[in-house]
Amino acid sequence: MIYVDNKLSQFIKTDDSYKDILSRYTRTDGMLAIALYISLLLVYYLMGLLVVHKQIYLGIPVNLLSIAVCIALVLIRGQKPDSIGFTLKNIGKSILAGAVSGIVFTFFMNILPNILAGNKLIPAGQALYNIFYYFIVISLSEEVIFRGYIQTRIYGLIKRDIPAVITVGFLFYLMHLPFQITVNGMQISLINMGIIVALHCVMNFLYRRYNSLAAPAVFHGILDWGGNLLI
């Protein structure tokens, strides 16, 4: 029993370098994270208006630019790339953890329900393009922004773990609303909110386990790609 407890504690243990980095953030870092978030809300709302009125979708350039903005903020503050998860440390373990957990979650959340509903696979060409779209444009950008930048810098304002993680989980959910409400008329759903906040907690755990973007980015990419594999 003691051996099992030790193995479990090692599995859920946060990487020491992650803890060390968090301790360095100040109120300025926290305010910059909030400013970035508010800016994104406005940009995504404007993106939605462009889609509705001009049928122009700027998701790819906007999301890729968001990665560049986060990197620029890191450099301006004199911080290192590993402070947003860009590191080769434990890269193999991180990718494996993201892949295994992503496959398991995707099968039960997306693949199995779609199979039971009688949905069919999308065309192969679309599936291949979706690898780029969901792994790079969506997953990588959102992981850099939320797990890499905002979640870590929020500790400059919120020092306690659980409130910090839950707060950013709600911010992650709310980030999707300006575009989706504008384009699809989507309404706030407590069920969707709970799912997205829970997924944020999972992805944040994967991030801090190895202090690496690899695990949550792979997990997130598999989840989104698998969720759009059958229609």
Order of alpha helices (4+ residues) and beta strands (2+ residues): alpha-alpha-alpha-alpha-alpha-alpha-alpha-alpha-alpha-alpha-alpha
